[in-house]
């Protein structure tokens, strides 16, 4: 249950980041100054969160 909640929040953050990129060409991770390595880790976690949300719920279909 906690993993699903965490992955849901990561997807929200990732979606808002893409909104900023699309509208203003601004990357939230870059704006926070987290560095390239941390930024890549965040992007991988967001991608894994999407996979978890997509395939982790058996009752969706």
PQR file of N, CA, C, O and H, with PARSE charges and radii, in Angstrom:
ATOM      1  N   UNK A   1       0.831  -1.201   0.000 -0.4000 1.5000
ATOM      2  CA  UNK A   1       0.000   0.000   0.000 -0.0000 2.0000
ATOM      3  C   UNK A   1       0.869   1.257   0.000  0.5500 1.7000
ATOM      4  O   UNK A   1       0.599   2.196  -0.748 -0.5500 1.4000
ATOM      5  N   UNK A   2       1.902   1.279   0.828 -0.4000 1.5000
ATOM      6  CA  UNK A   2       2.761   2.455   0.898 -0.0000 2.0000
ATOM      7  C   UNK A   2       3.532   2.667  -0.394  0.5500 1.7000
ATOM      8  O   UNK A   2       3.762   3.807  -0.800 -0.5500 1.4000
ATOM      9  H   UNK A   2       2.121   0.516   1.436  0.4000 1.0000
ATOM     10  N   UNK A   3       3.942   1.560  -1.057 -0.4000 1.5000
ATOM     11  CA  UNK A   3       4.662   1.680  -2.317 -0.0000 2.0000
ATOM     12  C   UNK A   3       3.770   2.291  -3.388  0.5500 1.7000
ATOM     13  O   UNK A   3       4.232   3.126  -4.166 -0.5500 1.4000
ATOM     14  H   UNK A   3       3.755   0.635  -0.728  0.4000 1.0000
ATOM     15  N   UNK A   4       2.517   1.900  -3.444 -0.4000 1.5000
ATOM     16  CA  UNK A   4       1.596   2.465  -4.424 -0.0000 2.0000
ATOM     17  C   UNK A   4       1.393   3.958  -4.193  0.5500 1.7000
ATOM     18  O   UNK A   4       1.311   4.732  -5.147 -0.5500 1.4000
ATOM     19  H   UNK A   4       2.141   1.222  -2.812  0.4000 1.0000
ATOM     20  N   UNK A   5       1.312   4.355  -2.948 -0.4000 1.5000
ATOM     21  CA  UNK A   5       1.143   5.773  -2.635 -0.0000 2.0000
ATOM     22  C   UNK A   5       2.388   6.571  -3.032  0.5500 1.7000
ATOM     23  O   UNK A   5       2.281   7.667  -3.583 -0.5500 1.4000
ATOM     24  H   UNK A   5       1.379   3.726  -2.173  0.4000 1.0000
ATOM     25  N   UNK A   6       3.556   6.019  -2.752 -0.4000 1.5000
ATOM     26  CA  UNK A   6       4.810   6.676  -3.116 -0.0000 2.0000
ATOM     27  C   UNK A   6       4.935   6.800  -4.635  0.5500 1.7000
ATOM     28  O   UNK A   6       5.311   7.854  -5.149 -0.5500 1.4000
ATOM     29  H   UNK A   6       3.644   5.129  -2.305  0.4000 1.0000
ATOM     30  N   UNK A   7       4.621   5.726  -5.342 -0.4000 1.5000
ATOM     31  CA  UNK A   7       4.733   5.774  -6.801 -0.0000 2.0000
ATOM     32  C   UNK A   7       3.708   6.738  -7.388  0.5500 1.7000
ATOM     33  O   UNK A   7       3.982   7.400  -8.389 -0.5500 1.4000
ATOM     34  H   UNK A   7       4.316   4.870  -4.924  0.4000 1.0000
ATOM     35  N   UNK A   8       2.533   6.822  -6.777 -0.4000 1.5000
ATOM     36  CA  UNK A   8       1.520   7.768  -7.242 -0.0000 2.0000
ATOM     37  C   UNK A   8       2.039   9.200  -7.112  0.5500 1.7000
ATOM     38  O   UNK A   8       1.886   9.999  -8.036 -0.5500 1.4000
ATOM     39  H   UNK A   8       2.310   6.285  -5.964  0.4000 1.0000
ATOM     40  N   UNK A   9       2.646   9.526  -5.982 -0.4000 1.5000
ATOM     41  CA  UNK A   9       3.185  10.873  -5.782 -0.0000 2.0000
ATOM     42  C   UNK A   9       4.332  11.166  -6.736  0.5500 1.7000
ATOM     43  O   UNK A   9       4.452  12.285  -7.236 -0.5500 1.4000
ATOM     44  H   UNK A   9       2.770   8.877  -5.232  0.4000 1.0000
ATOM     45  N   UNK A  10       5.178  10.171  -6.993 -0.4000 1.5000
ATOM     46  CA  UNK A  10       6.259  10.375  -7.947 -0.0000 2.0000
ATOM     47  C   UNK A  10       5.712  10.654  -9.352  0.5500 1.7000
ATOM     48  O   UNK A  10       6.278  11.458 -10.094 -0.5500 1.4000
ATOM     49  H   UNK A  10       5.081   9.263  -6.587  0.4000 1.0000
ATOM     50  N   UNK A  11       4.619   9.992  -9.710 -0.4000 1.5000
ATOM     51  CA  UNK A  11       4.000  10.257 -11.012 -0.0000 2.0000
ATOM     52  C   UNK A  11       3.406  11.662 -11.073  0.5500 1.7000
ATOM     53  O   UNK A  11       3.473  12.310 -12.117 -0.5500 1.4000
ATOM     54  H   UNK A  11       4.160   9.340  -9.107  0.4000 1.0000
ATOM     55  N   UNK A  12       2.839  12.132  -9.996 -0.4000 1.5000
ATOM     56  CA  UNK A  12       2.304  13.499  -9.948 -0.0000 2.0000
ATOM     57  C   UNK A  12       3.443  14.502 -10.138  0.5500 1.7000
ATOM     58  O   UNK A  12       3.324  15.441 -10.924 -0.5500 1.4000
ATOM     59  H   UNK A  12       2.784  11.605  -9.148  0.4000 1.0000
ATOM     60  N   UNK A  13       4.539  14.300  -9.418 -0.4000 1.5000
ATOM     61  CA  UNK A  13       5.690  15.197  -9.534 -0.0000 2.0000
ATOM     62  C   UNK A  13       6.251  15.157 -10.952  0.5500 1.7000
ATOM     63  O   UNK A  13       6.580  16.195 -11.526 -0.5500 1.4000
ATOM     64  H   UNK A  13       4.636  13.537  -8.779  0.4000 1.0000
ATOM     65  N   UNK A  14       6.360  13.943 -11.518 -0.4000 1.5000
ATOM     66  CA  UNK A  14       6.852  13.813 -12.884 -0.0000 2.0000
ATOM     67  C   UNK A  14       5.936  14.483 -13.895  0.5500 1.7000
ATOM     68  O   UNK A  14       6.410  15.121 -14.835 -0.5500 1.4000
ATOM     69  H   UNK A  14       6.093  13.099 -11.052  0.4000 1.0000
ATOM     70  N   UNK A  15       4.634  14.345 -13.709 -0.4000 1.5000
ATOM     71  CA  UNK A  15       3.683  14.980 -14.610 -0.0000 2.0000
ATOM     72  C   UNK A  15       3.753  16.499 -14.540  0.5500 1.7000
ATOM     73  O   UNK A  15       3.685  17.175 -15.567 -0.5500 1.4000
ATOM     74  H   UNK A  15       4.249  13.827 -12.945  0.4000 1.0000
ATOM     75  N   UNK A  16       3.889  17.032 -13.339 -0.4000 1.5000
ATOM     76  CA  UNK A  16       4.018  18.485 -13.189 -0.0000 2.0000
ATOM     77  C   UNK A  16       5.320  18.985 -13.802  0.5500 1.7000
ATOM     78  O   UNK A  16       5.369  20.074 -14.374 -0.5500 1.4000
ATOM     79  H   UNK A  16       3.945  16.483 -12.505  0.4000 1.0000
ATOM     80  N   UNK A  17       6.370  18.184 -13.679 -0.4000 1.5000
ATOM     81  CA  UNK A  17       7.645  18.547 -14.293 -0.0000 2.0000
ATOM     82  C   UNK A  17       7.498  18.624 -15.815  0.5500 1.7000
ATOM     83  O   UNK A  17       8.003  19.558 -16.438 -0.5500 1.4000
ATOM     84  H   UNK A  17       6.330  17.299 -13.214  0.4000 1.0000
ATOM     85  N   UNK A  18       6.807  17.642 -16.421 -0.4000 1.5000
ATOM     86  CA  UNK A  18       6.604  17.673 -17.874 -0.0000 2.0000
ATOM     87  C   UNK A  18       5.712  18.836 -18.279  0.5500 1.7000
ATOM     88  O   UNK A  18       5.879  19.383 -19.369 -0.5500 1.4000
ATOM     89  H   UNK A  18       6.397  16.883 -15.915  0.4000 1.0000
ATOM     90  N   UNK A  19       4.775  19.224 -17.433 -0.4000 1.5000
ATOM     91  CA  UNK A  19       3.958  20.404 -17.711 -0.0000 2.0000
ATOM     92  C   UNK A  19       4.839  21.652 -17.785  0.5500 1.7000
ATOM     93  O   UNK A  19       4.682  22.478 -18.684 -0.5500 1.4000
ATOM     94  H   UNK A  19       4.640  18.779 -16.547  0.4000 1.0000
ATOM     95  N   UNK A  20       5.764  21.782 -16.835 -0.4000 1.5000
ATOM     96  CA  UNK A  20       6.692  22.920 -16.845 -0.0000 2.0000
ATOM     97  C   UNK A  20       7.579  22.900 -18.087  0.5500 1.7000
ATOM     98  O   UNK A  20       7.837  23.944 -18.685 -0.5500 1.4000
ATOM     99  H   UNK A  20       5.891  21.111 -16.104  0.4000 1.0000
ATOM    100  N   UNK A  21       8.041  21.719 -18.471 -0.4000 1.5000
ATOM    101  CA  UNK A  21       8.876  21.605 -19.672 -0.0000 2.0000
ATOM    102  C   UNK A  21       8.071  22.001 -20.904  0.5500 1.7000
ATOM    103  O   UNK A  21       8.565  22.743 -21.752 -0.5500 1.4000
ATOM    104  H   UNK A  21       7.831  20.871 -17.984  0.4000 1.0000
ATOM    105  N   UNK A  22       6.846  21.517 -21.009 -0.4000 1.5000
ATOM    106  CA  UNK A  22       6.023  21.807 -22.173 -0.0000 2.0000
ATOM    107  C   UNK A  22       5.611  23.262 -22.289  0.5500 1.7000
ATOM    108  O   UNK A  22       5.614  23.825 -23.384 -0.5500 1.4000
ATOM    109  H   UNK A  22       6.445  20.914 -20.319  0.4000 1.0000
ATOM    110  N   UNK A  23       5.259  23.872 -21.176 -0.4000 1.5000
ATOM    111  CA  UNK A  23       4.768  25.247 -21.216 -0.0000 2.0000
ATOM    112  C   UNK A  23       5.877  26.296 -21.200  0.5500 1.7000
ATOM    113  O   UNK A  23       5.793  27.305 -21.900 -0.5500 1.4000
ATOM    114  H   UNK A  23       5.256  23.415 -20.286  0.4000 1.0000
ATOM    115  N   UNK A  24       6.911  26.056 -20.404 -0.4000 1.5000
ATOM    116  CA  UNK A  24       7.909  27.092 -20.159 -0.0000 2.0000
ATOM    117  C   UNK A  24       9.342  26.686 -20.476  0.5500 1.7000
ATOM    118  O   UNK A  24      10.270  27.465 -20.263 -0.5500 1.4000
ATOM    119  H   UNK A  24       6.980  25.236 -19.836  0.4000 1.0000
ATOM    120  N   UNK A  25       9.526  25.473 -20.983 -0.4000 1.5000
ATOM    121  CA  UNK A  25      10.871  24.938 -21.244 -0.0000 2.0000
ATOM    122  C   UNK A  25      11.745  24.989 -19.989  0.5500 1.7000
ATOM    123  O   UNK A  25      12.944  25.259 -20.057 -0.5500 1.4000
ATOM    124  H   UNK A  25       8.772  24.839 -21.157  0.4000 1.0000
ATOM    125  N   UNK A  26      11.124  24.728 -18.861 -0.4000 1.5000
ATOM    126  CA  UNK A  26      11.840  24.725 -17.575 -0.0000 2.0000
ATOM    127  C   UNK A  26      11.729  23.346 -16.939  0.5500 1.7000
ATOM    128  O   UNK A  26      10.631  22.801 -16.823 -0.5500 1.4000
ATOM    129  H   UNK A  26      10.150  24.509 -18.806  0.4000 1.0000
ATOM    130  N   UNK A  27      12.841  22.790 -16.534 -0.4000 1.5000
ATOM    131  CA  UNK A  27      12.894  21.484 -15.901 -0.0000 2.0000
ATOM    132  C   UNK A  27      13.004  21.676 -14.390  0.5500 1.7000
ATOM    133  O   UNK A  27      13.954  22.291 -13.908 -0.5500 1.4000
ATOM    134  H   UNK A  27      13.732  23.233 -16.628  0.4000 1.0000
ATOM    135  N   UNK A  28      12.037  21.150 -13.647 -0.4000 1.5000
ATOM    136  CA  UNK A  28      12.011  21.314 -12.196 -0.0000 2.0000
ATOM    137  C   UNK A  28      13.261  20.746 -11.541  0.5500 1.7000
ATOM    138  O   UNK A  28      13.810  21.351 -10.620 -0.5500 1.4000
ATOM    139  H   UNK A  28      11.264  20.650 -14.039  0.4000 1.0000
ATOM    140  N   UNK A  29      13.713  19.588 -12.008 -0.4000 1.5000
ATOM    141  CA  UNK A  29      14.912  18.970 -11.439 -0.0000 2.0000
ATOM    142  C   UNK A  29      16.112  19.877 -11.654  0.5500 1.7000
ATOM    143  O   UNK A  29      16.938  20.038 -10.756 -0.5500 1.4000
ATOM    144  H   UNK A  29      13.267  19.096 -12.756  0.4000 1.0000
ATOM    145  N   UNK A  30      16.214  20.470 -12.834 -0.4000 1.5000
ATOM    146  CA  UNK A  30      17.311  21.387 -13.133 -0.0000 2.0000
ATOM    147  C   UNK A  30      17.184  22.668 -12.309  0.5500 1.7000
ATOM    148  O   UNK A  30      18.182  23.200 -11.822 -0.5500 1.4000
ATOM    149  H   UNK A  30      15.543  20.340 -13.564  0.4000 1.0000
ATOM    150  N   UNK A  31      15.955  23.158 -12.155 -0.4000 1.5000
ATOM    151  CA  UNK A  31      15.735  24.380 -11.384 -0.0000 2.0000
ATOM    152  C   UNK A  31      16.122  24.203  -9.921  0.5500 1.7000
ATOM    153  O   UNK A  31      16.589  25.143  -9.279 -0.5500 1.4000
ATOM    154  H   UNK A  31      15.145  22.726 -12.550  0.4000 1.0000
ATOM    155  N   UNK A  32      15.925  22.994  -9.396 -0.4000 1.5000
ATOM    156  CA  UNK A  32      16.280  22.733  -8.001 -0.0000 2.0000
ATOM    157  C   UNK A  32      17.777  22.552  -7.808  0.5500 1.7000
ATOM    158  O   UNK A  32      18.260  22.528  -6.676 -0.5500 1.4000
ATOM    159  H   UNK A  32      15.546  22.230  -9.917  0.4000 1.0000
ATOM    160  N   UNK A  33      18.515  22.424  -8.910 -0.4000 1.5000
ATOM    161  CA  UNK A  33      19.963  22.297  -8.831 -0.0000 2.0000
ATOM    162  C   UNK A  33      20.422  20.987  -8.221  0.5500 1.7000
ATOM    163  O   UNK A  33      21.419  20.953  -7.500 -0.5500 1.4000
ATOM    164  H   UNK A  33      18.122  22.443  -9.830  0.4000 1.0000
ATOM    165  N   UNK A  34      19.705  19.909  -8.503 -0.4000 1.5000
ATOM    166  CA  UNK A  34      20.044  18.629  -7.898 -0.0000 2.0000
ATOM    167  C   UNK A  34      21.218  17.925  -8.572  0.5500 1.7000
ATOM    168  O   UNK A  34      21.750  16.958  -8.028 -0.5500 1.4000
ATOM    169  H   UNK A  34      18.895  19.936  -9.089  0.4000 1.0000
ATOM    170  N   UNK A  35      21.619  18.386  -9.723 -0.4000 1.5000
ATOM    171  CA  UNK A  35      22.730  17.765 -10.423 -0.0000 2.0000
ATOM    172  C   UNK A  35      22.260  16.682 -11.372  0.5500 1.7000
ATOM    173  O   UNK A  35      21.142  16.177 -11.267 -0.5500 1.4000
ATOM    174  H   UNK A  35      21.186  19.172 -10.165  0.4000 1.0000
ATOM    175  N   UNK A  36      23.140  16.337 -12.304 -0.4000 1.5000
ATOM    176  CA  UNK A  36      22.773  15.393 -13.350 -0.0000 2.0000
ATOM    177  C   UNK A  36      22.546  13.987 -12.799  0.5500 1.7000
ATOM    178  O   UNK A  36      21.603  13.313 -13.214 -0.5500 1.4000
ATOM    179  H   UNK A  36      24.047  16.748 -12.389  0.4000 1.0000
ATOM    180  N   UNK A  37      23.382  13.536 -11.882 -0.4000 1.5000
ATOM    181  CA  UNK A  37      23.244  12.177 -11.359 -0.0000 2.0000
ATOM    182  C   UNK A  37      21.954  12.014 -10.572  0.5500 1.7000
ATOM    183  O   UNK A  37      21.224  11.043 -10.773 -0.5500 1.4000
ATOM    184  H   UNK A  37      24.148  14.083 -11.545  0.4000 1.0000
ATOM    185  N   UNK A  38      21.669  12.942  -9.688 -0.4000 1.5000
ATOM    186  CA  UNK A  38      20.434  12.876  -8.898 -0.0000 2.0000
ATOM    187  C   UNK A  38      19.228  13.027  -9.815  0.5500 1.7000
ATOM    188  O   UNK A  38      18.209  12.365  -9.619 -0.5500 1.4000
ATOM    189  H   UNK A  38      22.262  13.731  -9.524  0.4000 1.0000
ATOM    190  N   UNK A  39      19.341  13.893 -10.809 -0.4000 1.5000
ATOM    191  CA  UNK A  39      18.255  14.071 -11.764 -0.0000 2.0000
ATOM    192  C   UNK A  39      17.941  12.788 -12.515  0.5500 1.7000
ATOM    193  O   UNK A  39      16.773  12.448 -12.708 -0.5500 1.4000
ATOM    194  H   UNK A  39      20.169  14.430 -10.968  0.4000 1.0000
ATOM    195  N   UNK A  40      18.964  12.084 -12.935 -0.4000 1.5000
ATOM    196  CA  UNK A  40      18.747  10.816 -13.631 -0.0000 2.0000
ATOM    197  C   UNK A  40      18.096   9.790 -12.715  0.5500 1.7000
ATOM    198  O   UNK A  40      17.236   9.023 -13.148 -0.5500 1.4000
ATOM    199  H   UNK A  40      19.912  12.360 -12.778  0.4000 1.0000
ATOM    200  N   UNK A  41      18.500   9.777 -11.461 -0.4000 1.5000
ATOM    201  CA  UNK A  41      17.896   8.848 -10.494 -0.0000 2.0000
ATOM    202  C   UNK A  41      16.413   9.172 -10.327  0.5500 1.7000
ATOM    203  O   UNK A  41      15.579   8.268 -10.291 -0.5500 1.4000
ATOM    204  H   UNK A  41      19.198  10.400 -11.110  0.4000 1.0000
ATOM    205  N   UNK A  42      16.084  10.455 -10.225 -0.4000 1.5000
ATOM    206  CA  UNK A  42      14.683  10.864 -10.089 -0.0000 2.0000
ATOM    207  C   UNK A  42      13.884  10.429 -11.314  0.5500 1.7000
ATOM    208  O   UNK A  42      12.777   9.908 -11.176 -0.5500 1.4000
ATOM    209  H   UNK A  42      16.761  11.190 -10.254  0.4000 1.0000
ATOM    210  N   UNK A  43      14.434  10.636 -12.511 -0.4000 1.5000
ATOM    211  CA  UNK A  43      13.729  10.242 -13.730 -0.0000 2.0000
ATOM    212  C   UNK A  43      13.525   8.732 -13.798  0.5500 1.7000
ATOM    213  O   UNK A  43      12.471   8.269 -14.235 -0.5500 1.4000
ATOM    214  H   UNK A  43      15.333  11.059 -12.623  0.4000 1.0000
ATOM    215  N   UNK A  44      14.518   7.964 -13.373 -0.4000 1.5000
ATOM    216  CA  UNK A  44      14.373   6.497 -13.354 -0.0000 2.0000
ATOM    217  C   UNK A  44      13.296   6.098 -12.355  0.5500 1.7000
ATOM    218  O   UNK A  44      12.488   5.214 -12.643 -0.5500 1.4000
ATOM    219  H   UNK A  44      15.374   8.339 -13.018  0.4000 1.0000
ATOM    220  N   UNK A  45      13.268   6.732 -11.189 -0.4000 1.5000
ATOM    221  CA  UNK A  45      12.241   6.421 -10.191 -0.0000 2.0000
ATOM    222  C   UNK A  45      10.845   6.759 -10.695  0.5500 1.7000
ATOM    223  O   UNK A  45       9.892   6.026 -10.428 -0.5500 1.4000
ATOM    224  H   UNK A  45      13.924   7.450 -10.955  0.4000 1.0000
ATOM    225  N   UNK A  46      10.719   7.864 -11.422 -0.4000 1.5000
ATOM    226  CA  UNK A  46       9.416   8.226 -11.991 -0.0000 2.0000
ATOM    227  C   UNK A  46       8.991   7.186 -13.024  0.5500 1.7000
ATOM    228  O   UNK A  46       7.828   6.783 -13.057 -0.5500 1.4000
ATOM    229  H   UNK A  46      11.493   8.460 -11.640  0.4000 1.0000
ATOM    230  N   UNK A  47       9.922   6.753 -13.864 -0.4000 1.5000
ATOM    231  CA  UNK A  47       9.611   5.726 -14.861 -0.0000 2.0000
ATOM    232  C   UNK A  47       9.229   4.403 -14.223  0.5500 1.7000
ATOM    233  O   UNK A  47       8.276   3.757 -14.659 -0.5500 1.4000
ATOM    234  H   UNK A  47      10.867   7.080 -13.838  0.4000 1.0000
ATOM    235  N   UNK A  48       9.967   3.990 -13.191 -0.4000 1.5000
ATOM    236  CA  UNK A  48       9.624   2.759 -12.477 -0.0000 2.0000
ATOM    237  C   UNK A  48       8.274   2.886 -11.776  0.5500 1.7000
ATOM    238  O   UNK A  48       7.528   1.913 -11.668 -0.5500 1.4000
ATOM    239  H   UNK A  48      10.741   4.515 -12.837  0.4000 1.0000
ATOM    240  N   UNK A  49       7.966   4.084 -11.305 -0.4000 1.5000
ATOM    241  CA  UNK A  49       6.669   4.323 -10.675 -0.0000 2.0000
ATOM    242  C   UNK A  49       5.541   4.140 -11.680  0.5500 1.7000
ATOM    243  O   UNK A  49       4.492   3.583 -11.356 -0.5500 1.4000
ATOM    244  H   UNK A  49       8.572   4.875 -11.393  0.4000 1.0000
ATOM    245  N   UNK A  50       5.764   4.613 -12.902 -0.4000 1.5000
ATOM    246  CA  UNK A  50       4.747   4.442 -13.948 -0.0000 2.0000
ATOM    247  C   UNK A  50       4.523   2.962 -14.227  0.5500 1.7000
ATOM    248  O   UNK A  50       3.382   2.523 -14.367 -0.5500 1.4000
ATOM    249  H   UNK A  50       6.616   5.066 -13.165  0.4000 1.0000
ATOM    250  N   UNK A  51       5.603   2.193 -14.308 -0.4000 1.5000
ATOM    251  CA  UNK A  51       5.466   0.756 -14.539 -0.0000 2.0000
ATOM    252  C   UNK A  51       4.747   0.071 -13.382  0.5500 1.7000
ATOM    253  O   UNK A  51       3.917  -0.814 -13.592 -0.5500 1.4000
ATOM    254  H   UNK A  51       6.530   2.550 -14.194  0.4000 1.0000
ATOM    255  N   UNK A  52       5.068   0.483 -12.172 -0.4000 1.5000
ATOM    256  CA  UNK A  52       4.404  -0.105 -10.997 -0.0000 2.0000
ATOM    257  C   UNK A  52       2.909   0.195 -11.017  0.5500 1.7000
ATOM    258  O   UNK A  52       2.090  -0.687 -10.759 -0.5500 1.4000
ATOM    259  H   UNK A  52       5.742   1.202 -12.001  0.4000 1.0000
ATOM    260  N   UNK A  53       2.558   1.438 -11.325 -0.4000 1.5000
ATOM    261  CA  UNK A  53       1.144   1.805 -11.360 -0.0000 2.0000
ATOM    262  C   UNK A  53       0.428   1.102 -12.511  0.5500 1.7000
ATOM    263  O   UNK A  53      -0.741   0.735 -12.391 -0.5500 1.4000
ATOM    264  H   UNK A  53       3.223   2.155 -11.534  0.4000 1.0000
ATOM    265  N   UNK A  54       1.130   0.919 -13.621 -0.4000 1.5000
ATOM    266  CA  UNK A  54       0.522   0.311 -14.783 -0.0000 2.0000
ATOM    267  C   UNK A  54       0.315  -1.197 -14.606  0.5500 1.7000
ATOM    268  O   UNK A  54      -0.748  -1.724 -14.934 -0.5500 1.4000
ATOM    269  H   UNK A  54       2.079   1.218 -13.719  0.4000 1.0000
ATOM    270  N   UNK A  55       1.326  -1.881 -14.091 -0.4000 1.5000
ATOM    271  CA  UNK A  55       1.268  -3.339 -14.002 -0.0000 2.0000
ATOM    272  C   UNK A  55       1.057  -3.869 -12.592  0.5500 1.7000
ATOM    273  O   UNK A  55       0.807  -5.061 -12.415 -0.5500 1.4000
ATOM    274  H   UNK A  55       2.189  -1.453 -13.824  0.4000 1.0000
ATOM    275  N   UNK A  56       1.152  -3.012 -11.593 -0.4000 1.5000
ATOM    276  CA  UNK A  56       1.071  -3.467 -10.212 -0.0000 2.0000
ATOM    277  C   UNK A  56      -0.326  -3.676  -9.694  0.5500 1.7000
ATOM    278  O   UNK A  56      -0.511  -4.309  -8.654 -0.5500 1.4000
ATOM    279  H   UNK A  56       1.355  -2.044 -11.737  0.4000 1.0000
ATOM    280  N   UNK A  57      -1.318  -3.159 -10.394 -0.4000 1.5000
ATOM    281  CA  UNK A  57      -2.708  -3.282  -9.927 -0.0000 2.0000
ATOM    282  C   UNK A  57      -3.425  -4.314 -10.772  0.5500 1.7000
ATOM    283  O   UNK A  57      -3.703  -4.083 -11.948 -0.5500 1.4000
ATOM    284  H   UNK A  57      -1.168  -2.645 -11.238  0.4000 1.0000
ATOM    285  N   UNK A  58      -3.720  -5.438 -10.176 -0.4000 1.5000
ATOM    286  CA  UNK A  58      -4.346  -6.522 -10.908 -0.0000 2.0000
ATOM    287  C   UNK A  58      -5.852  -6.308 -11.100  0.5500 1.7000
ATOM    288  O   UNK A  58      -6.453  -6.917 -11.985 -0.5500 1.4000
ATOM    289  H   UNK A  58      -3.495  -5.625  -9.220  0.4000 1.0000
ATOM    290  N   UNK A  59      -6.455  -5.465 -10.293 -0.4000 1.5000
ATOM    291  CA  UNK A  59      -7.902  -5.290 -10.378 -0.0000 2.0000
ATOM    292  C   UNK A  59      -8.316  -4.212 -11.374  0.5500 1.7000
ATOM    293  O   UNK A  59      -9.505  -3.915 -11.494 -0.5500 1.4000
ATOM    294  H   UNK A  59      -5.967  -4.970  -9.574  0.4000 1.0000
ATOM    295  N   UNK A  60      -7.364  -3.621 -12.086 -0.4000 1.5000
ATOM    296  CA  UNK A  60      -7.700  -2.549 -13.023 -0.0000 2.0000
ATOM    297  C   UNK A  60      -8.463  -3.062 -14.232  0.5500 1.7000
ATOM    298  O   UNK A  60      -9.348  -2.372 -14.738 -0.5500 1.4000
ATOM    299  H   UNK A  60      -6.399  -3.862 -11.988  0.4000 1.0000
ATOM    300  N   UNK A  61      -8.141  -4.247 -14.702 -0.4000 1.5000
ATOM    301  CA  UNK A  61      -8.762  -4.746 -15.939 -0.0000 2.0000
ATOM    302  C   UNK A  61      -9.638  -5.919 -15.688  0.5500 1.7000
ATOM    303  O   UNK A  61     -10.233  -6.457 -16.622 -0.5500 1.4000
ATOM    304  H   UNK A  61      -7.422  -4.808 -14.292  0.4000 1.0000
TER
END
